[in-house]
Amino acid sequence: MTLEVGGQGYAIDLRHVLRVTDPLWSAIPRRPDCPAAVRGVYGYVGNLYTVFDLSILLGGVAQADARAMLLLRPVPGLPVARVALLAGMTTGVMDVVDIDSSGPPAAHPLAGLPDGRVVAALDPVRLFSAHHFGV
């Protein structure tokens, strides 16, 4: 699945995505150790998802106009059991034609798309590995 955050293109393996929905969530009282990337919580079929701002996780500023929210399937190694990611928008579903993971270990690999674009391929475990989450 391809998406945009802060005008930049990204991709995430569709196998990680349970559902794409409108960015609706409930604000939560902020604890002192709650990271800035946590925007609130979202309930879906009896499960509570922690909503993270993908822009902040990627080192940017909070998104004022997120138009999509991705509910991720449970992934071993994530700091919370159920994760929702806010994105600027989703731009489609397409196959990755090439992936270059030769960059530094902390960097997201680059993925070549059939339309010629090159985007960062987001791995949920890598995305959260550089952050401490007291949630």
C-alpha positions in Angstrom: 0.0 0.0 0.0 1.3 3.4 -0.8 0.7 6.5 1.2 1.9 10.1 1.8 3.0 11.8 4.9 4.2 15.4 4.9 4.3 15.3 1.1 6.7 12.3 1.0 5.8 8.9 -0.5 5.9 5.8 1.6 4.9 2.1 1.2 3.9 -0.5 3.8 3.4 -4.2 3.1 -0.3 -4.8 2.8 0.1 -7.9 4.9 0.6 -5.6 7.9 -2.6 -3.6 7.3 -5.9 -4.8 8.7 -8.0 -1.9 7.7 -7.9 1.6 6.3 -10.4 4.0 7.8 -11.2 7.7 8.3 -8.9 9.3 11.0 -11.3 9.2 13.9 -9.9 8.7 17.4 -10.6 9.6 21.0 -8.2 11.9 22.8 -6.7 10.4 26.0 -5.4 12.2 29.1 -1.6 12.7 28.6 0.8 11.0 31.0 4.2 12.7 31.5 5.9 9.7 29.8 3.5 9.5 26.9 5.3 10.2 23.6 4.3 13.0 21.4 3.5 10.6 18.6 0.6 9.1 20.5 -2.6 11.0 19.5 -5.2 8.9 21.2 -7.1 5.6 21.0 -9.5 4.0 18.5 -11.9 1.1 19.2 -12.5 -1.4 16.5 -14.5 -4.7 17.0 -13.9 -4.8 20.7 -10.2 -4.0 20.5 -8.5 -0.8 21.5 -5.8 0.6 19.2 -3.2 3.2 20.1 -3.2 5.9 17.5 0.2 7.2 16.4 1.0 10.1 14.2 3.2 8.6 11.4 4.8 12.0 10.7 6.2 12.3 14.2 7.4 8.7 14.2 9.3 9.6 11.0 10.9 12.6 12.6 8.5 15.3 11.3 5.9 17.4 13.0 2.3 16.5 13.9 -0.1 16.2 11.0 -2.9 18.7 11.1 -4.7 17.2 8.2 -4.4 13.4 8.3 -6.9 11.9 6.0 -6.3 8.2 6.5 -5.8 5.9 9.4 -4.2 2.4 9.0 -5.0 -0.2 11.6 -2.1 -2.7 11.7 -2.4 -6.4 12.3 -0.6 -7.4 15.5 3.2 -7.6 14.9 5.5 -9.3 17.4 8.1 -6.8 18.6 5.9 -3.7 18.7 5.6 -1.7 21.9 1.8 -2.0 22.0 -0.4 -4.8 20.9 -2.7 -2.9 18.5 -1.4 0.1 16.5 -3.1 2.6 14.3 -1.1 5.0 12.1 -2.2 8.4 10.9 -1.2 9.2 7.3 -1.8 12.2 5.1 -3.5 10.0 2.6 -3.3 6.6 1.0 -2.4 6.7 -2.7 -3.0 3.2 -3.9 -2.0 -0.5 -3.8 0.7 -1.7 -6.0 3.5 -4.2 -6.2 7.0 -3.2 -5.3 9.3 -3.9 -8.3 12.6 -3.5 -6.5 13.8 -3.0 -2.9 17.2 -1.6 -1.8 18.0 -2.4 1.8 21.7 -1.5 1.6 21.3 1.7 3.7 22.1 2.0 7.4 20.3 -0.4 9.7 18.0 2.3 11.2 17.0 3.6 7.7 13.9 2.3 5.9 14.7 0.5 2.7 13.9 2.1 -0.6 11.2 0.5 -2.7 10.8 1.0 -6.5 7.2 1.2 -7.7 5.9 0.3 -11.1 5.2 3.9 -11.9 8.9 4.8 -11.4 8.6 6.4 -8.0 11.0 5.4 -5.2 9.6 5.5 -1.7 10.7 4.4 1.7 9.3 1.0 2.6 8.0 1.1 6.2 8.5 -1.8 8.5 6.4 -1.5 11.6 9.1 -3.1 13.9 11.8 -0.8 12.5 9.5 2.2 12.7 9.0 1.7 16.5 12.5 0.5 17.4 14.0 3.9 17.7 11.4 5.1 20.2 10.5 4.4 23.8 6.8 4.2 24.5 5.5 4.3 28.0 1.9 3.5 26.9 
